[in-house]
Amino acid sequence: MSERIVVDPITRIEGHLRIEADIDESGMIQDAFSSGTAVRGIELIVRERDPRDVWAFVQRICGVCTSTHALASVRSVEDALDIKIPPNASLIRNIMNEAIFIHDHVVHFYHLHALDWVDVVSALNADPSETSKIAQSISNWSKSSPGYFKDVQNKVKKVVDSGQLGIFANGYWGHPAYKLPPEVNLLAVAHYLEALDWQKEIVKIQTILGGKNPHPHYVVGGMATPLDINSDNGIHSERLMHISQLIDQAKEFVNQVYIPDLLAIGSYYKDWTYGGGINNYLAYGDFSTGDHYDKSKYRMPGGVILNGNVKEIHEVDLKDTSHIQEFIDRSWYTYDGKEGKQGKHPSEGETSLQYTGPKAPYKNLNTDEKYSWIKAPRWKGKPMETGPLARMMIGYAAGKEEIVTIVDETLKKLDLPISALHSTLGRTVARGVESVLIADWMRNDMDQLLANIKNGDQITFNSSKWEPATWPKNAKGVGWIEAPRGALGHWIEIENGKTKNYQAIVPTTWNASPRDAENNIGAYESSLIGTPLLVKDQPLEIIRTIHSFDPCLACAVHLTDLESKVLTEIRIG
């Protein structure tokens, strides 16, 4: 007989996510259900607005993924109106996206995911001298003396002794699924605190090039970035050098702190091969060395891999209505006022809300019926996983040399086969590997931008189709981008100079989707099945696997329940 565990909300994510899991008598997860518990309505807000302004609204979908939504939006309008942007604008957009990638991946590893692998309280039992030896054996990072780690240990001890754990509250400290020795736990906690300081520096790149962070500025037709090395009011030489220094600092932190920690921690969890899930991977591709629409120049290729088969990549056509569809059979929406079992391509999509679930607070969702505010996107009817693991798998399958090399080298250091990537650990490793690549790309893009400016090219904006009088009466477009969490697409229809319809499918919509018309299971749900829970009322393993996707439910759903007063529930029954 199975029991149902409810974890609501999943913490250390953006937004509101509920997981219900059925476990057998041994504690093995037999089935799982992922529910977005708030409703999204941004698509309705932008109707009838000037499409040139939509980016500013849709980037408010999330406080974390702001610039990615803005960029996808301006690309959708540029695609609809056939607007080409200057090379400098492409480079600036790349650099801003690369900066947010590295920021997101480092913050995810240390502040959202590390505590699923690291026992903070155990660090109090560490020998700081041994931690120092470990640190110096894996990295040349300057902060690695015994005294430094002793100071960190004392800070943590004061917090623990006070009984007010603050950022470390409510952890399952002492859980048997933790495997690190105290000295490695202390190393990770020290770098957790360092990353808090570091992360506020890397985002300055977006502040300089985009005017502010969060919610930096974009513009249809390029970038509103005033490049002028001789002006006090523009992006002059001093600011460009500051950006360059921040990029070098980011590369150093990734290579000297993040990756060594990832390998050190991962070496203790090589047997944690749970969490693979559906093994279908989706990426749209991005980070072109030329025009965004020339996919042959993508450093990060797009495509689909089915059943983990790296010998074949299938094409993704975002405008072909048979490729991508969203289903609502288990989601609280209607299409054309009907329930129906037909999916809709986002160019023809709807956001028609119809909640039929239980009134909060409730014991369990009725998972045989509708149970989520997240729709179920499918590629040719198949559920997909998107994100760093998907991108690295597709890049590996495509034979991208730098991706193949770093994946092989990393797996060799961990003494793991390529098949081990289909796991919670593999998903975490892929995010770190990707950070190394993107840090290098950001350096290259900045060097190219500096070279262009040195050669006299300071153009960042194409105004040739700025006025609505030059637009066709009706136009449709799609803007795609690889966001830190995966493939992001925005679809727009423009009629008589206004936004007629707008739809977005975000990475977490793919990963956190409920069942569809054929009862196909989504990536989160599939990844949990077969995972053993060592302590039923402390479901660390559930949280560990879900966190490996880096959920962003604020993107997948948007608006909250104002009636329920329930803040946290972890329950068996």
C-alpha positions in Angstrom: 0.0 0.0 0.0 1.4 3.4 -0.9 1.6 6.6 1.1 1.5 10.1 -0.3 4.1 12.7 0.8 3.3 16.3 0.1 6.0 19.0 0.0 4.5 22.4 -0.3 6.1 24.7 -1.0 9.4 23.6 -2.5 11.7 26.3 -1.1 14.9 27.7 -2.5 13.3 28.3 -5.9 11.6 31.2 -7.6 7.8 30.9 -7.3 5.4 28.4 -5.8 5.7 24.6 -6.5 4.0 21.7 -4.8 5.2 18.1 -5.2 3.1 15.1 -4.2 4.8 11.7 -4.3 3.4 8.2 -3.7 5.9 5.9 -1.9 5.8 2.2 -1.2 6.5 0.5 2.2 10.3 0.6 1.5 10.3 4.4 0.9 10.7 4.1 -2.9 8.8 6.7 -4.9 6.3 5.0 -7.2 4.7 8.1 -8.7 4.9 11.8 -8.5 2.9 14.9 -9.4 4.2 18.5 -10.0 1.8 21.4 -9.4 2.3 25.1 -10.0 0.1 26.6 -7.3 -0.2 30.1 -8.7 -1.7 31.4 -11.9 0.1 33.3 -14.7 -1.5 36.1 -16.7 1.2 38.3 -18.2 0.0 37.4 -21.8 -3.4 39.0 -21.0 -1.7 42.2 -19.8 0.2 43.0 -23.0 -2.8 42.7 -25.4 -3.4 45.8 -27.4 -0.2 47.3 -26.3 2.5 48.7 -28.6 4.8 45.7 -29.4 7.8 47.9 -29.0 6.9 48.2 -25.3 6.0 44.6 -24.6 9.5 43.6 -23.5 9.2 45.9 -20.5 6.0 44.1 -19.3 7.0 40.5 -19.9 10.4 40.9 -18.2 8.3 41.4 -15.1 7.2 37.8 -15.3 10.1 37.1 -13.0 12.6 39.0 -10.8 15.4 36.5 -11.6 14.9 35.9 -15.3 14.2 39.5 -16.2 16.6 40.1 -19.1 16.0 36.7 -20.7 12.3 37.5 -21.1 13.0 41.0 -22.4 15.5 39.6 -25.0 13.1 36.9 -26.2 10.3 39.5 -26.5 12.3 42.0 -28.6 13.5 39.1 -30.8 9.9 38.1 -31.4 9.0 41.6 -32.6 12.1 41.8 -34.7 11.3 38.4 -36.3 7.7 39.5 -37.0 8.8 42.8 -38.6 12.1 41.5 -40.2 14.3 43.9 -38.4 18.1 43.3 -38.5 20.2 44.6 -35.6 23.8 45.9 -35.8 26.7 43.6 -34.9 27.5 45.6 -31.7 23.9 45.1 -30.5 24.3 41.3 -31.0 27.5 41.4 -29.0 26.0 43.4 -26.2 23.0 41.2 -25.9 25.3 38.1 -25.8 27.4 39.6 -23.1 24.4 40.6 -21.0 22.9 37.1 -21.4 26.3 35.4 -20.6 26.6 37.5 -17.5 23.2 36.5 -16.2 24.0 32.8 -17.1 27.1 32.8 -14.9 25.4 34.7 -12.1 22.4 32.3 -12.2 24.5 29.1 -12.3 26.8 30.2 -9.4 23.9 31.4 -7.3 22.1 28.2 -8.0 25.0 25.9 -7.1 25.8 27.6 -3.8 22.6 29.2 -2.6 19.8 27.2 -4.0 21.2 23.7 -4.5 24.4 23.2 -2.4 22.6 22.6 0.9 21.0 19.5 -0.7 24.5 18.0 -0.7 26.3 20.0 2.1 25.6 19.6 5.8 26.2 23.0 7.3 26.1 21.9 10.9 28.7 19.1 10.2 31.2 21.9 9.3 31.4 22.7 13.0 33.3 19.5 13.5 35.8 20.1 10.8 39.6 20.6 11.3 40.3 23.9 9.5 43.8 22.8 8.8 42.6 19.8 6.9 40.0 22.0 5.0 42.9 24.3 4.0 44.9 21.3 2.7 42.0 20.1 0.6 41.3 23.6 -0.7 45.0 24.1 -1.8 45.1 20.7 -3.4 42.2 21.5 -5.8 42.6 25.2 -6.5 44.9 28.2 -6.5 42.2 30.4 -4.9 43.8 32.8 -2.5 41.4 32.4 0.4 42.5 29.0 1.6 44.5 29.4 4.8 43.7 27.5 8.0 43.0 30.8 9.7 40.5 31.8 7.0 38.5 28.6 7.4 38.7 28.8 11.2 37.1 32.3 11.0 34.3 30.9 8.9 33.8 28.1 11.3 33.5 30.5 14.2 30.9 32.6 12.3 28.8 29.5 11.7 29.2 28.4 15.3 27.9 31.7 16.6 24.9 31.4 14.3 24.1 27.8 15.4 24.7 28.6 19.1 22.3 31.5 18.9 19.5 29.2 17.9 18.6 31.5 15.0 20.0 29.8 12.0 18.8 32.4 9.6 19.7 31.4 6.0 20.6 27.9 7.3 17.2 27.4 9.1 15.0 24.4 8.4 17.7 22.2 6.9 17.7 18.4 7.4 21.1 18.6 9.1 22.4 15.1 10.1 20.3 13.4 7.4 21.8 10.1 6.3 21.8 11.2 2.6 24.6 13.7 3.4 27.9 12.1 2.6 30.6 14.8 2.8 33.2 14.8 5.5 33.1 17.8 7.9 36.2 19.4 6.2 34.5 19.4 2.7 31.3 20.8 4.3 33.4 23.6 5.8 35.0 24.3 2.4 31.5 24.5 0.8 30.1 26.7 3.5 33.0 29.2 3.2 32.5 29.5 -0.5 28.7 29.8 0.0 29.4 33.0 1.9 32.0 34.2 -0.6 29.5 33.7 -3.5 27.1 36.0 -1.7 29.6 38.8 -2.1 30.7 37.8 -5.6 27.3 37.6 -7.2 26.6 41.3 -6.6 29.6 42.2 -8.8 28.9 40.2 -11.9 25.5 41.8 -12.4 27.2 45.2 -12.7 27.8 44.2 -16.4 24.1 44.3 -17.0 23.8 47.6 -15.1 26.5 49.3 -17.3 25.3 47.9 -20.6 21.5 47.8 -19.8 21.2 50.8 -17.5 20.1 48.9 -14.4 19.7 45.5 -12.8 17.3 43.8 -12.4 15.1 44.7 -15.4 17.8 46.2 -17.7 16.8 48.1 -20.8 16.4 46.6 -24.3 15.0 48.1 -27.5 13.5 46.7 -30.6 16.1 47.2 -33.3 19.2 46.7 -31.2 20.3 48.2 -27.9 19.9 51.7 -26.3 23.5 51.5 -25.2 25.4 54.7 -26.0 28.9 53.6 -27.0 31.2 56.6 -27.0 34.7 56.2 -25.6 35.2 60.0 -25.5 32.0 61.0 -23.8 31.4 61.3 -20.0 27.7 60.4 -20.6 28.2 57.3 -22.7 29.8 53.9 -22.3 33.3 55.3 -22.3 36.7 53.6 -22.0 36.7 53.5 -18.2 33.3 51.7 -18.1 34.4 49.3 -20.9 37.5 48.4 -18.9 35.4 47.9 -15.8 33.2 45.4 -17.7 36.4 43.7 -18.9 37.7 43.3 -15.4 34.4 41.9 -14.1 34.5 39.3 -16.9 38.0 38.3 -15.8 36.9 38.1 -12.2 33.9 35.9 -13.2 36.2 33.5 -15.1 38.5 33.3 -12.1 35.6 32.5 -9.7 34.1 29.9 -12.0 37.5 28.2 -12.6 39.0 28.5 -9.1 36.1 28.2 -6.8 32.9 26.8 -8.5 34.4 24.0 -10.6 36.8 22.7 -7.9 34.0 22.6 -5.4 31.7 20.9 -7.9 34.2 18.2 -8.5 35.1 17.8 -4.8 31.5 17.5 -3.8 30.5 15.4 -6.8 33.2 12.8 -6.1 31.3 11.8 -2.9 28.0 11.3 -4.7 29.0 9.3 -7.8 26.6 6.6 -6.9 23.7 9.1 -6.7 22.4 8.2 -10.2 18.7 8.9 -9.5 16.7 11.6 -11.1 17.4 11.0 -14.8 13.7 11.1 -15.8 12.5 11.1 -19.4 15.9 11.4 -21.2 14.2 13.5 -23.9 16.2 16.8 -24.3 15.2 20.1 -26.0 17.2 23.2 -26.8 16.5 26.1 -29.2 20.2 27.1 -29.5 21.8 30.5 -29.0 25.0 32.5 -28.6 25.7 33.1 -32.2 29.1 34.5 -33.4 27.1 36.3 -36.1 23.5 37.0 -36.9 21.1 35.4 -34.4 19.0 33.8 -37.2 22.1 32.0 -38.7 21.9 28.8 -36.6 25.1 27.5 -38.2 27.0 30.0 -36.1 25.5 29.0 -32.8 28.1 28.1 -30.2 25.2 26.3 -28.4 23.3 24.3 -31.0 19.6 23.5 -30.9 17.6 20.4 -31.5 15.9 17.4 -29.8 17.4 14.2 -28.5 15.0 11.3 -27.8 15.6 8.6 -25.2 19.1 9.7 -24.6 20.2 8.8 -28.1 23.2 11.1 -28.8 23.7 9.6 -32.3 20.6 11.5 -33.7 19.5 15.1 -33.3 16.0 16.1 -34.5 15.2 19.6 -35.8 13.0 22.0 -33.8 10.9 24.4 -35.9 9.3 27.0 -33.6 6.9 28.1 -36.4 5.7 24.7 -37.4 2.4 24.2 -35.6 3.0 20.4 -35.5 6.3 20.7 -33.6 5.3 22.5 -30.4 1.9 22.4 -28.8 0.6 23.1 -25.3 -2.0 20.8 -23.7 -4.3 21.7 -20.8 -5.9 18.3 -20.0 -4.5 18.4 -16.4 -4.2 22.2 -16.2 -6.6 24.8 -15.0 -7.3 26.4 -18.4 -9.7 26.1 -21.3 -9.2 26.3 -25.1 -12.1 28.0 -27.0 -14.2 27.6 -23.8 -13.9 23.8 -24.0 -11.9 21.2 -22.2 -10.8 19.3 -25.3 -7.8 17.1 -25.8 -6.2 19.0 -28.6 -3.0 21.0 -28.0 -2.4 24.4 -29.4 0.7 25.9 -31.0 1.7 29.0 -29.1 1.1 31.2 -32.1 -2.6 30.2 -31.7 -2.5 29.8 -28.0 -4.9 31.0 -25.3 -4.6 32.0 -21.6 -8.2 31.3 -20.5 -8.3 30.6 -16.8 -10.7 28.1 -15.2 -9.8 26.8 -11.8 -11.6 23.5 -10.9 -9.4 22.3 -8.1 -10.0 22.1 -4.3 -10.2 25.2 -2.2 -7.1 25.9 -0.1 -6.0 24.7 2.3 -6.5 21.1 1.0 -5.1 17.7 1.9 -4.3 16.4 -1.5 -4.8 17.4 -5.1 -7.1 15.3 -7.3 -4.3 14.2 -9.6 -6.7 12.1 -11.8 -8.1 15.4 -13.0 -6.7 18.9 -13.4 -4.0 19.7 -10.8 -1.7 22.5 -12.0 -1.6 26.1 -13.3 1.2 24.9 -15.6 0.4 23.8 -19.1 1.9 20.8 -20.7 4.1 21.7 -23.7 5.1 18.9 -26.0 7.4 18.5 -29.0 5.6 16.3 -31.5 3.6 14.9 -28.6 6.6 14.1 -26.5 7.6 15.6 -23.1 11.0 17.2 -22.9 13.6 18.3 -20.4 15.4 21.6 -21.1 18.2 23.3 -19.4 22.0 22.9 -19.0 21.9 19.1 -19.2 19.8 19.2 -22.4 22.2 21.8 -24.0 25.3 19.8 -23.1 23.8 16.6 -24.4 22.8 18.2 -27.7 26.1 20.0 -28.0 27.9 16.7 -27.4 25.7 14.9 -29.9 26.4 17.6 -32.5 30.1 17.2 -32.0 30.8 20.7 -30.9 34.5 20.3 -30.1 34.7 22.5 -27.0 31.6 21.0 -25.5 32.8 17.4 -26.2 36.2 18.2 -24.8 35.0 19.7 -21.5 32.3 17.1 -20.9 34.8 14.2 -21.5 37.4 15.8 -19.3 35.0 16.5 -16.5 33.5 13.0 -16.5 37.1 11.6 -16.6 37.9 13.5 -13.4 34.8 12.1 -11.7 35.5 8.6 -13.2 31.9 8.5 -14.6 30.6 7.4 -18.0 28.5 9.7 -20.3 25.4 7.8 -19.2 25.9 9.1 -15.7 24.8 12.6 -16.9 21.2 11.2 -17.0 20.8 11.9 -13.3 20.4 14.6 -10.6 24.2 14.7 -10.2 24.6 14.9 -14.0 22.3 17.8 -14.2 24.3 19.6 -11.6 27.6 18.8 -13.3 26.3 20.0 -16.7 25.5 23.4 -15.2 29.0 23.8 -14.0 30.5 22.7 -17.3 28.3 25.1 -19.1 29.6 28.0 -16.9 33.2 27.4 -17.9 32.2 27.6 -21.6 30.0 30.7 -21.2 32.7 32.6 -19.2 35.1 32.0 -22.2 32.4 33.1 -24.7 31.8 36.3 -22.7 35.5 37.1 -22.8 35.6 36.5 -26.6 32.4 38.6 -27.2 33.8 41.5 -25.1 37.1 41.4 -27.0 35.2 41.5 -30.3 33.1 44.5 -29.0 36.2 46.4 -28.0 37.8 45.6 -31.4 34.7 47.0 -33.2 34.8 50.2 -31.1 38.5 50.6 -31.7 37.9 50.4 -35.4 35.3 53.2 -35.3 32.0 51.2 -35.1 29.9 52.5 -32.2 26.4 51.7 -33.8 24.0 49.8 -31.6 20.6 50.5 -33.1 18.8 50.1 -36.4 15.9 52.6 -36.7 14.8 51.8 -40.3 11.6 50.0 -39.3 10.9 51.8 -36.0 7.7 53.6 -37.1 4.4 51.5 -37.2 3.6 53.1 -40.6 6.3 50.9 -42.1 4.9 47.6 -40.7 2.6 45.2 -42.4 -1.1 45.1 -41.3 -0.6 41.7 -39.7 2.6 39.9 -38.7 3.6 37.0 -36.6 7.0 36.3 -35.0 8.8 34.2 -32.5 11.8 35.1 -30.3 13.9 32.4 -28.9 16.7 32.4 -26.4 18.6 29.9 -24.3 17.9 31.1 -20.7 19.9 29.7 -17.8 17.1 27.3 -17.0 16.5 26.2 -20.6 14.8 26.9 -23.9 12.6 30.1 -23.8 10.2 31.1 -26.6 7.9 34.1 -27.0 5.3 34.2 -29.8 3.6 37.5 -30.9 0.9 38.4 -33.3 0.8 42.1 -34.4 -2.2 43.6 -36.0 -2.7 47.3 -37.0 0.4 48.2 -34.9 -0.8 46.6 -31.7 -0.2 43.3 -29.9 -3.1 41.0 -30.8 -1.9 37.8 -29.1 1.1 36.9 -27.0 2.2 33.6 -25.6 5.4 32.4 -23.8 6.6 28.9 -23.1 9.3 29.1 -20.5 11.9 26.4 -19.4 10.0 25.5 -16.2 6.8 25.0 -18.2 8.5 22.2 -20.1 10.2 20.7 -17.0 7.4 21.1 -14.4 4.5 20.2 -16.7 1.7 17.9 -15.5 0.4 14.9 -17.5 -1.0 15.5 -21.0 -3.9 14.1 -23.0 -2.0 10.8 -23.5 -1.0 10.7 -19.8 2.6 11.3 -20.7 4.6 12.4 -17.7 6.7 15.6 -17.4 10.4 15.9 -16.5 10.0 16.7 -12.8 7.5 14.0 -12.2 9.5 11.4 -14.1 12.8 12.3 -12.4 11.4 11.4 -9.0 10.1 7.9 -9.8 12.4 5.2 -8.5 14.1 7.4 -5.9 14.4 5.9 -2.4 13.7 8.1 0.6 15.9 7.3 3.6 13.8 9.3 6.0 10.1 9.6 5.0 9.3 12.8 6.9 12.6 14.5 5.7 12.3 14.2 1.9 15.8 15.5 1.1 16.0 13.3 -2.0 12.9 14.9 -3.5 14.2 18.4 -2.9 17.7 17.5 -4.2 16.4 16.3 -7.6 13.8 19.1 -8.1 16.5 21.7 -7.2 18.8 20.2 -9.8 16.4 21.7 -12.5 16.6 25.1 -10.8 12.8 25.7 -10.9 11.4 29.1 -11.8 7.7 28.8 -11.1 7.3 32.6 -11.3 8.0 32.2 -15.0 5.7 29.2 -15.4 2.9 30.8 -13.4 2.3 34.3 -12.2 -0.2 35.7 -9.6 -0.8 34.2 -6.2 -3.6 32.8 -4.1 -4.7 35.6 -1.7 -7.0 33.4 0.3 -4.8 30.6 1.7 -2.9 31.3 4.9 -0.9 28.1 4.7 2.8 28.8 4.3 4.5 25.4 4.6 3.4 21.8 4.6 5.5 18.7 4.7 3.2 15.8 5.4 2.7 12.1 5.0 -0.7 10.5 4.5 
